[in-house]
Amino acid sequence: MKLLTLTLWGFCCLFSFMAKGKTVTTEGGDLTIKGRVIAQACEIDNADRDIDLKRFFVQELASGSRRTVPFSIHLKNCDNSIYQHLTVVFSGNEVPNQADHIITESDDGESDPGLGLTFTEGDDTPIRLNQPTKAHKINQDTMALKYKATVVPIAGKTMMPGKFHATLNYMIEYL
């Protein structure tokens, strides 16, 4: 094996020595360069934020009780001369076989909390993941889009006590 390695190394060095000082041109290819120009009607005031669901008992959820916490997406410097309406599309890691539920993960990384999260608009209209929410009229200057997050048990899973987290992504679409 050493002999083969030394022979190949020697051949590479010989070829490298022979190629020095010569310009070699090869046929190139095509590059596709893409971009996107956008006009945004508002700036997001709080791009990343934490929603604290506080502490609750497994027995609460097991008995049918639900923990719902309001949250908002704040927009600033809005200009309704560009667009007049917007929708929000929420997405995340979905619970298999349970539409519109986001998976939670334990903070210790070892246990499955057995919990999911669902979301509604401020008026309790259910939010479908990967689908636009109802349209909101864009106001001049600032806006607060109001939503609610609800902790729910996942069917067929055992709820485990402990800290957990989930990630909900959102994208604003201007109309």
N, C-alpha and C positions, 0 to 999 in steps of 0.2 A: 504494500500500500504506500509506503514512503517513497519508493522508487517512482511510482506513477505520479505522485504528488509533485516531486521534484522535477520530473520530466515536463509536466504540464506548466509548472511555474517557469521553467527555463524557456519553454516555447512562447509563453505570454511575454516574457521579457524581451526575447528576440524580436517578436512581432512588434512590440512597442518601440524598440530601438529603430526598426526599419521604417516605421510610420512617422517618426519625428521629422519635423521640417517640411512635411508635405501637407498641402491642403486637400482635404477630401470633401467633396460635395455629394450629398445624397438627395434623392427626391424627397420633398417635403409632403405635407398633407394639408388638409383644410382645418381651420379652427372656426368653431361657431361661437360667437360672443353674444351673450344675451344680457338684457337688462330690463328694467321696468321703471318707468316714470310714474310716480303716484302723486295724487293731490289729496292730502288728508285734511279733513274738515276740523278735526280736534286733536289735541295732544292728550295722551294718557297721563294723568296726574300721579297715579300710583301703579306702575307697571307690575311690580311684584309685591304681594302682600300676604300676610298670614291671617287665617281665619281661625280663631280659637273656639273650639266646641266645648270648652270647659270640661269639668269632670262629671261623669254620670255613671250609673250602676248598670251592670249587665242585666239585672232583674228588671229595670225600667224597660229596656228594649224587648226583653223576653215576654213581658206582659202586654206588649203592643204599644207602649208609649214611644214617642219619637222625640228626638232632640233636634230642633230647628234653630239655626242661627242666621240672622240677616247679614248681608255683606253688600258692598257697593263697588262699582268701578267708577272712579271719578275722572271726568274729562275736563280739560281747560283749554283756553284760547280757541274756542269753537267759532267757526265762521260758516254760517248757513248760506253764504252766497256761492259756495263751492258745491256742496251737497245739502239736501234738505232733510234726509233721513239716514238712519243707520240701523243695522242689526248686529247681533253678536252671535258668533258660532263658538260653542263650548266643545271641548274634546278632552280625552284622557284615556287611561287604561281601563277598559270596560270589564265589568264582571261578566264572565261567560254565561250565556243563557239568561241573562237578566238585563234587558234593554235599558239604556239610559241610567245605569248605575256605574259609578267610578269605584275601582278597587282601592281599598286601604291596605297599607303595609305596616307591620309593626316596626317601631323604632329600633328594637333589638335585632331585627333582621332574621330572627329564628322562628317566631311563631306567626300564625295567620290569625289576625284579629277576628275574622269572620264577619266583618262589617263592610258595608258599602255606603256610598253617598249619592243622594239624588238632589236635583236642583229645581227650583221654581223661580219664576219672575216675582217681583214684589207683590203682584196681585194674585199669587198662587197658581198662575198658569204654568203647567209642567214644561220643563225645558227638555227638548230632545237633543241628545248629543249629536254632533256633526251636522246639525240642521240650524238654520238661522232662527233667532228668536223673533218675536213680533217686532215690527219697525218702530223706532223711536224718532220723534221729530227732533231735529237738532236745534238747540237754543243758541243764542249768541252768548259767547263767553264761557260759562261753565255748565256742567251737567253731572248728575249722579244717577247712574243706572243701578237700580235696586234689585237684589236677588236674595234667595234663601238657600242654604245648604241644610240637608237633613240626613242624619245618621240612621241607617236601617240595617237590620240583620240580613245576611246573605242566606238564602234558602239552602238548606242541606249542610250548612257549616255550623260549627260550634263557636260561639262568641268567647273570645279570650280576653281577660283583663290585661291592661298594659297600655303604654303610649303607642299611638299610631299616627300616620300621616298619609296624605294623598295629594296628587297634583292634578289640578284642573287648569287646562290651557284655554285661552280665549283669543279670538281674532275678531276685530271690528271690520264690518263691511259697510261701506258708504253707498247710499242709493241716491 
